[in-house]
Each structure stands twice: as structure tokens, then as C-alpha cells.
Amino acid sequence: MTEPPQSKTKLVSSLRALAIQMREVAVEMEYYGGFSVIAHHGKELFGASCLALEWADAIAEDPDLPEHT
């Protein structure tokens, strides 16, 4: 298991980096998948990346979540 993030800022940064990576892979899946199920999964992965970005924004904006160090 990985270490927990040391701060809210680090968690938000990690989620955003994950979302970016997911989007890059999703685009590749759509491109190489053509009209196959792989392309469909790429679209799903892109949608999931949008959720990860929404979560990152929600965490960053939540004043009730403390900034741990």
C-alpha cells in the first residue's frame, strides 16, 4: 500500500495528475480502438477522468477539510 498524502494540497495534486494520465490513455484508446469496444472504454475512461477532476476541485474548495502536514 502507498503512503497517505501528507496534505490536502498533495491529495488534490495527485488526483489532478491521475485525471490527466487517464485522459491521455483515453485518447489513445479511442484513436487506436477505432469503432471497437476499446474505443468505447476509452470514452468511459475519459468520463471517469472528469469525475476525478471534480473530486479534486471539491476537495480543494472544501473549507472543512484541514490542510494536514
Secondary structure, DSSP 8 states (H G I E B T S, - for coil): -----SSHHHHHHHHHHHHHHHHHHHHHHHHHHTTSHHHHHHHHHHHHHHHHHHHHHHHHH-TTS----
